[in-house]
Amino acid sequence: MVVDLDDTLYPQASYLYGAARAVGRAGAAAGLDPVRLARAVRRQLIAGSDRGGTIDRALHGYGLPPVEVATLVPVLVAAFTGYRPRRLPLFPGAAAALASIAASYPVACLTDGNPLIQRAKLAAVGLSDSFTAVVITDELGGRSFRKPHPEGLRSAAAALGFPPADLVMIGDRPGKDMAVAEALGAQSIRVRTGEYADAPDDPAATAVVTDLPEAAALLLSL
């Protein structure tokens, strides 16, 4: 089994909310209103959390002239990427579901993003030791290796000791998690949780369920 992290095991919005507040605090040192800036960042994240240029757009939305934006962006990006939550909430039943899956199958985590951020998230949800392997695609070659690039799932397969076609990918995003499974002939289970819960089933998953506990129940019934 290969399990996605963000919006599959925990609501990514909880991390993004804290990161936006960290940007607000950093902006306060430059004389900006921390609450207003944090709200501007959250608006951009709600519009699409994996788009680039979030801080730039937030500062433009705040109303700063381009010369001030250029000066502040490096400091505020550092605040965003440097945010380290002490704890992040799991989706209800996710910990028990993951434990039940791991009791029957070897499990890897496959996640996109800045490696320092993704490992901090794993620690904050208390799951760092829950996987046989953790594959962070950015460590394989940067942003271009993020799902649906197949190298991450290939690496997870190698770490688990199985060919990719023997894997089941569990995740929330059809365009990433289901697409990478399809590319390598693996099966997939889509969970309808998080930011992309209502996205079209394209490409289609092998099975679609409500959440990780339902995915675990399906797997253990086989």
C-alpha positions in Angstrom: 0.0 0.0 0.0 1.1 3.6 -0.7 -0.7 6.4 1.1 -0.7 10.1 0.3 -0.2 12.6 3.2 -1.9 16.0 2.6 -5.7 15.9 2.7 -5.6 12.1 2.9 -4.4 11.6 6.5 -5.1 15.1 7.8 -6.7 18.3 6.6 -4.0 20.3 4.9 -6.0 23.5 5.7 -4.9 23.1 9.3 -1.3 23.4 8.3 -1.9 26.2 5.8 -3.8 28.2 8.4 -0.8 28.1 10.8 1.7 28.9 8.0 -0.4 31.9 7.0 -0.3 33.1 10.6 3.5 32.7 10.6 3.7 34.9 7.5 1.5 37.5 9.3 3.8 37.5 12.2 6.9 38.0 10.0 5.1 40.8 8.1 4.4 42.6 11.4 8.2 43.1 11.8 8.0 45.1 8.5 5.1 47.2 9.7 2.3 45.3 8.1 -0.9 44.3 9.8 -0.4 40.6 10.8 -4.1 39.7 10.8 -4.8 41.4 7.4 -1.7 39.8 5.8 -2.5 36.4 7.2 -6.0 36.7 5.7 -4.5 37.8 2.4 -2.3 34.7 2.4 -5.2 32.4 3.3 -7.3 33.8 0.4 -4.6 32.8 -2.0 -4.2 29.4 -0.5 -8.0 28.8 -0.7 -7.8 29.7 -4.4 -5.3 26.9 -4.9 -2.8 25.7 -2.4 -0.3 24.3 -4.8 0.0 27.3 -7.1 3.3 29.1 -7.1 3.6 32.7 -6.1 1.2 32.7 -3.1 3.1 35.3 -1.1 3.6 37.6 -4.1 -0.1 37.5 -4.9 -1.0 38.0 -1.2 1.2 41.1 -1.0 -0.3 42.5 -4.2 -3.8 41.8 -2.7 -2.7 43.6 0.5 -2.1 46.7 -1.7 1.7 47.0 -1.6 3.5 48.6 -4.5 5.8 46.2 -6.6 9.0 47.5 -5.1 7.9 46.7 -1.6 6.6 43.3 -2.7 10.0 42.4 -4.2 11.7 43.3 -0.9 9.4 41.4 1.4 8.8 38.2 -0.6 12.1 36.4 0.5 11.5 37.1 4.2 7.9 36.1 4.1 8.5 33.0 2.0 11.1 32.0 4.6 8.5 32.4 7.3 6.1 30.2 5.4 8.5 27.4 4.6 10.0 27.6 8.1 6.7 27.1 9.9 6.9 24.0 12.1 3.6 23.0 13.7 3.8 21.2 17.0 0.7 19.2 16.2 -1.7 18.7 13.3 -5.1 17.0 13.6 -5.7 13.8 11.8 -9.0 13.1 10.0 -11.3 11.1 12.3 -10.3 7.5 12.5 -7.3 8.0 10.2 -4.7 6.7 12.8 -6.6 3.5 13.5 -7.3 3.0 9.8 -3.6 3.4 8.9 -2.6 1.0 11.8 -5.1 -1.6 10.5 -3.8 -1.4 7.0 -0.2 -1.6 8.2 -1.0 -4.7 10.2 -1.9 -6.5 6.9 0.3 -4.8 4.3 3.6 -3.1 4.0 2.9 0.7 3.7 4.8 3.6 2.2 3.9 7.3 2.3 4.3 9.1 -1.0 4.0 12.9 -0.7 4.9 16.0 -2.7 6.5 19.2 -1.3 9.4 20.8 0.3 11.1 17.9 2.2 11.6 19.9 5.4 7.9 20.9 5.4 6.7 17.4 4.6 8.8 15.7 7.3 7.6 18.4 9.8 4.0 17.6 8.9 4.6 13.8 9.4 6.1 14.6 12.9 3.2 16.9 13.7 0.5 14.3 12.9 2.5 11.7 14.9 3.0 9.3 11.9 6.8 9.5 11.2 7.3 5.9 12.4 4.1 4.5 10.8 5.5 3.7 7.4 8.0 1.2 6.1 9.2 4.0 3.8 8.6 7.7 3.2 9.1 9.0 -0.3 9.1 12.8 -0.8 9.1 13.4 -4.5 11.0 16.7 -4.3 14.0 14.8 -2.9 14.1 12.8 -6.2 14.7 15.8 -8.4 12.7 18.8 -7.4 9.2 20.0 -8.2 9.2 18.4 -11.6 9.2 14.9 -9.9 5.9 15.6 -8.1 2.9 13.3 -8.8 1.8 12.3 -11.4 5.5 11.9 -12.4 6.0 8.2 -12.0 9.4 8.2 -10.3 7.9 8.7 -6.8 5.7 5.6 -7.0 8.6 3.6 -8.6 10.7 4.6 -5.6 7.9 3.6 -3.2 7.6 0.2 -4.9 11.4 -0.4 -4.7 11.4 0.5 -1.0 8.6 -1.9 -0.3 10.1 -4.6 -2.5 7.2 -5.0 -4.9 6.7 -4.1 -8.6 4.6 -1.0 -9.2 1.8 -3.0 -10.7 1.3 -4.8 -7.3 0.7 -1.5 -5.4 -2.5 0.2 -4.3 -2.2 4.0 -4.1 -4.6 5.7 -1.6 -5.0 9.4 -2.0 -7.4 12.3 -2.4 -6.4 13.9 -5.8 -7.3 12.1 -9.1 -4.9 14.3 -11.1 -2.0 13.2 -8.9 -2.7 10.1 -6.9 -4.9 8.2 -9.3 -2.9 9.5 -12.3 0.4 8.2 -11.0 -1.1 4.8 -10.2 -2.6 4.6 -13.7 0.7 5.5 -15.3 2.4 2.5 -13.7 -0.5 0.0 -13.8 -1.2 0.1 -10.1 -4.6 0.1 -8.5 -5.9 3.1 -6.6 -8.4 4.1 -4.0 -9.7 7.7 -3.9 -10.7 9.2 -0.6 -13.1 12.2 -0.9 -11.5 14.3 1.8 -9.9 17.8 1.8 -9.5 20.5 -0.8 -10.2 18.2 -3.8 -13.1 16.2 -2.4 -15.4 17.4 -5.1 -13.0 17.2 -8.0 -14.1 15.0 -11.0 -12.9 11.4 -11.0 -10.5 11.9 -13.8 -8.7 9.7 -14.1 -11.0 7.2 -12.5 -9.8 5.3 -9.4 -10.2 1.5 -9.0 -12.5 2.4 -6.0 -13.9 5.6 -4.5 -14.6 5.8 -0.8 -15.5 8.5 1.7 -12.3 8.5 3.8 -9.4 6.4 5.0 -11.4 4.3 7.5 -13.6 3.3 4.6 -10.6 2.5 2.5 -9.2 0.3 5.3 -12.5 -1.5 5.6 -12.5 -2.2 1.9 -8.9 -3.5 1.8 -9.4 -5.7 4.8 -12.6 -7.2 3.4 -10.7 -8.5 0.3 
